[in-house]
Amino acid sequence: MHHRIITGVMMACAALAAHAQQDTTPPLNAQLQKQEIAHGDPARWSRPDRTQQERERTLRKEIGAALAEARQACKQVPATERGACLKDAQHTYQADMAKVPQLLAGQ
């Protein structure tokens, strides 16, 4: 059940990231991403994480990527709001990282 929730949350995050990407991804990165997509998914993406350590590494990597995307999005807000945006992004990152053991225990 928790796996389905996590999968759903990750899919929602991916959809939001794709929407936000339109405004926050540098043009060169967007072009490289399109080229990668044209080649199809790497084989490693279809292999599930088998060990607890692999699942933890993937989860931490995804949380870090979400922080990077949030920071990039913060660059798009007015300068007067940027500090609060970055602070909120960092707080979310710390909260998500603190939940890693709970999320892994629920799998």
N, C-alpha and C positions, 0 to 999 in steps of 0.2 A: 504494500500500500504506500509506504513512504517513498519507495522507488518511483512510483507513478506520480506522486506529488512533486518530487524533485525533478522528474523528467518534464512534467507540465510547467514548473517554474522556469526551468532552463529554456524550454521552447518559447515561453512568453518573453523571457529576457532576450532571446535571440531575435524574436520579432521586433521588440522595442529597439534593440541594437541596430537591426537592419533599417528601421525607420530613422533612427537618430544618425545612422551612418551617412545618410544623404547630406547632412549638414556638417558632420564632424570629421569625416575621413579625408585626409589629404588626397588630392587628385592622383598622385603617383601611386599611393597605396590602393586606391579604388581600382586603378587600372591593373595593378598586379593581382588583386583579388579576382577580378573578372577573368584574367588569364588562367589563374589556378582553378577556378570554377569550371572553365571550359575543359580542363583536363580530367575532371571528375574527382571524386573523393579519394583521398589516399587510403590504402588498404587498412592502415592502422586505425582509421576512424570506425570501421565496422567490427573491430575486435573489442569486446567488452573488457573492462578492467577485471582481472581475476582475483587479485589479492586486496586485502584491506589497505596495504601501502599504496598500491596503484590507484585505488579509489580516492584515497586521501590526497595524493599528488594531483590527480585530475581536478578534484574539487577545489583545492587551494589555487590551482592554476586558473580555473574559471573565475574564482572570486577576485584574483589579481587582475584578470582581463576586464572584469566588470569595473574595477576601480580605474583602470586606465581609460576605459570608455567614458566613465563619469567625469574624470578630470578633463578629458578632451572636450566633452560637452560643456563643462564649466567655462572653457575658454570662449565659448560663443555667447555667454550671458554678459550683460553690461558690467563694466568694471566695478560698479558700486555693489553688485551682488556676488561677484566672483569669489570673494573670501568666504562668504557663508556657504556658497555652493561647494567649494573645495573642502571646507570643514565638514559639511554634511556627507560628502562622498567618503571622506576618511572615516567618519563615524560609522557609516554603513559597512565599510570594509572591515573595521575592527569588530563590529557586531557579528557579521557573517563569519569571520574567522573564529570567533569565540564559539560559534554554533557547530563548527566542523565535527567535533567529537559526537555531539548529539545526532547530527545527520548521518554519520557513519554507523552509529549504533542502531539506528532505525532501519538500516538496509538489510 
